[in-house]
Every structure is written in C-alpha cells, then in structure tokens.
Amino acid sequence: MQTLEKEQLLRLLEFENEDILSRFTDMFDLSEEEARDILQETLKFLYISQIPGTFIPDDLLIVDEMWHNMILFSPQYHAFSQKHFQKYFHHVPASKKEKDDRKRSLDADPEKARQDYLDKLQVLISITYDHLGEDTVRKWFQEYPEKYSKERIKALRK
C-alpha cells in the first residue's frame, strides 16, 4: 500500500475559495454548506488520487463536477496544485481508446466486464478506507449514490 502524508491531507482540507463555492452554487441548486462539504470531499479525493488505481466512479460524479469547477479558476487551481502537490495536478478523463476498449469488453463478455469494474471499485473502496476511513467510505459509496445520482445532479443543475 502506498503511503501518503497525513499532514498533506490536513493542509488540503484547510483550502477554501469563495469564488469556487459561489460558482458551484450558481451552477447547482445547493446551499453554500452543501457546496463546502462537496469541496471538502473533492479535496479528500484529490489526496487519494495520488495512488494508482484511483478513479471517479459514477457514484462520485458530484466530486468530479466540483473538480471541474476548481479547474476553471485556472490561476488559483495552478497555485493550489503547486502548493499541495508540487506540480500541476492534472484531471485526465478516459481517452477515446479507453472508452472503446471498455465497450468492446462489455460487448464481448458483459459478466467479465462487470466483474473487472467491481474489482476496480473494490480497490478504490480499499484505498478510501485505508487513507480516509470508514465514514468517508459510507459517505461516498452509500450516501452519495442516492443524494447525488446522475439523475439528481441533472435535477440540481440550474
């Protein structure tokens, strides 16, 4: 298991930016308190994203939305990345080839593709548990799938 500095997480969780929160609440029908909470969860996600195997499943699309929102504030995001990761922390979506490969796998053997995804998800849950604890696992994989499903995110979009 890759080790991360707990102090890095504590420093990340101190990050606040009113512009990022304001734009997020302009985009989604959420309270500032909810937006602040999603920002905190996004910061936690960025922390564990340093570990290979970490990805954003559909259950965490609201975190992905916040990360996109952060990136739009380019100078601030660049400074944030440099301060907390000593480099620009890229957000790299799945490539066309990766999506095509996934579709081919799904078409060829749906059960194997499903199991491969579940195995990958189990790695993510283990990483989350090991580095962020049981409460975060419950929030991300029990609470968020209901509270911020794809349908709910669409309904919250202004």
C-alpha positions in Angstrom: 0.0 0.0 0.0 1.3 3.4 -1.0 1.7 5.8 1.9 0.5 9.4 1.9 1.4 12.1 4.4 -1.5 12.7 6.8 -0.2 16.3 7.1 -0.8 16.8 3.4 -4.4 15.8 3.9 -4.8 18.2 6.8 -3.3 21.1 4.7 -5.5 20.2 1.8 -8.6 20.3 3.9 -7.7 23.9 5.0 -8.2 25.1 1.4 -11.1 27.4 0.9 -12.1 29.6 -2.1 -15.3 31.6 -2.0 -15.2 32.0 -5.8 -15.2 28.3 -6.4 -18.1 27.8 -3.9 -20.0 30.7 -5.4 -19.8 29.4 -9.0 -20.8 25.9 -7.8 -23.9 27.2 -6.1 -24.6 29.3 -9.2 -24.5 26.1 -11.3 -26.3 23.8 -8.9 -29.3 24.3 -6.6 -27.3 23.6 -3.4 -26.7 25.5 -0.3 -23.3 27.0 0.4 -22.9 24.5 3.2 -23.5 21.6 0.8 -21.1 23.1 -1.7 -18.5 23.5 1.0 -19.0 19.8 2.0 -18.6 18.7 -1.6 -15.4 20.8 -1.9 -14.0 19.0 1.2 -14.8 15.6 -0.3 -13.2 16.7 -3.5 -10.0 17.7 -1.7 -10.0 14.2 0.0 -10.5 12.6 -3.4 -7.5 14.6 -4.8 -5.4 13.4 -1.9 -6.0 9.7 -2.6 -5.8 10.3 -6.4 -2.0 10.3 -5.9 -2.4 6.5 -5.6 -2.6 4.4 -8.8 -6.0 2.8 -9.3 -7.9 5.7 -8.0 -10.7 6.8 -10.4 -14.1 8.7 -10.2 -17.0 6.2 -10.4 -20.4 7.4 -11.3 -21.3 7.4 -7.6 -18.9 10.3 -7.2 -19.8 12.5 -10.2 -20.6 15.4 -7.9 -17.0 15.3 -6.8 -16.0 15.4 -10.5 -18.2 18.4 -11.0 -16.5 20.2 -8.2 -13.1 19.3 -9.5 -14.1 20.7 -13.0 -15.3 23.8 -11.2 -12.0 24.2 -9.4 -10.0 23.8 -12.6 -12.0 26.6 -14.3 -10.3 29.0 -11.9 -7.1 28.3 -13.7 -4.6 30.6 -11.9 -5.9 29.6 -8.5 -6.0 25.9 -9.4 -2.4 26.1 -10.6 -1.3 27.7 -7.4 -3.3 25.2 -5.4 -1.7 22.3 -7.3 1.8 23.7 -6.8 1.3 24.3 -3.1 -0.2 20.9 -2.3 1.3 18.6 -4.9 4.4 20.4 -6.1 3.2 20.1 -9.7 0.1 20.8 -11.8 -2.4 18.1 -10.7 -4.0 17.1 -13.9 -7.5 15.8 -14.4 -7.3 13.3 -17.1 -10.6 11.8 -18.4 -10.9 8.5 -20.1 -9.4 8.5 -23.6 -11.4 7.5 -26.6 -9.3 4.3 -26.8 -10.1 3.5 -23.2 -13.8 4.0 -23.7 -13.8 2.0 -26.9 -11.8 -0.8 -25.1 -14.4 -0.8 -22.3 -17.3 -1.0 -24.8 -15.6 -3.9 -26.6 -15.0 -5.7 -23.4 -18.6 -5.1 -22.3 -19.9 -6.4 -25.7 -17.6 -9.4 -25.7 -18.2 -10.6 -22.1 -20.6 -8.5 -20.1 -20.2 -10.5 -16.9 -16.3 -10.3 -17.0 -16.5 -6.6 -17.8 -18.9 -6.1 -14.8 -16.5 -8.2 -12.5 -13.5 -6.2 -13.7 -15.3 -3.0 -12.8 -16.3 -4.3 -9.4 -12.7 -5.4 -8.8 -11.5 -1.9 -9.7 -14.2 -0.4 -7.4 -13.1 -2.6 -4.6 -9.5 -1.3 -4.9 -10.9 2.3 -4.8 -13.0 1.5 -1.7 -10.0 -0.1 0.0 -7.8 2.9 -0.8 -10.5 5.2 0.5 -10.9 3.2 3.7 -7.2 2.9 4.3 -6.5 6.6 3.9 -9.7 8.4 4.7 -11.6 6.0 7.0 -14.9 4.3 7.3 -17.0 7.5 7.5 -15.8 8.6 4.1 -16.4 5.1 2.6 -20.0 5.3 3.9 -20.5 8.8 2.6 -19.0 8.2 -0.9 -20.4 4.7 -1.5 -23.7 4.7 0.4 -24.9 8.3 0.9 -23.6 10.0 -2.3 -25.1 7.4 -4.8 -28.5 8.3 -3.6 -28.0 12.0 -2.8 -26.0 12.8 -5.9 -27.1 10.2 -8.5 -26.7 11.2 -12.2 -30.5 12.0 -12.3 -30.3 14.1 -9.1 -27.3 16.0 -10.4 -29.3 16.8 -13.6 -32.2 18.0 -11.5 -29.9 20.2 -9.3 -28.3 21.9 -12.3 -29.7 25.4 -12.8 
